[in-house]
């Protein structure tokens, strides 16, 4: 299981793939269904959409 939060190194965030089990260590845990990576000019935003319908968002 991969823990995703703002302290997670960039190389780990880049290595997450569809089907991986992830958690935010609080209330969101599940398999990754979709990954969206965007850049808002200040942060790189990673959105991991889980099969449970929840989304884990990490800004780095």
CORDA-V420016 format. One record per helix or strand of 3 or more residues. SS is the DSSP state (H for helix, E for strand). FROM is the first residue (numbers start at 0). LEN is the number of residues. If there is no record, write none. Layout:
ss=<SS & SS>
from=<FROM & FROM>
len=<LEN & LEN>
//
This chain:
ss=<H & E & E & E & E>
from=<9 & 20 & 28 & 43 & 54>
len=<6 & 3 & 11 & 7 & 5>
//
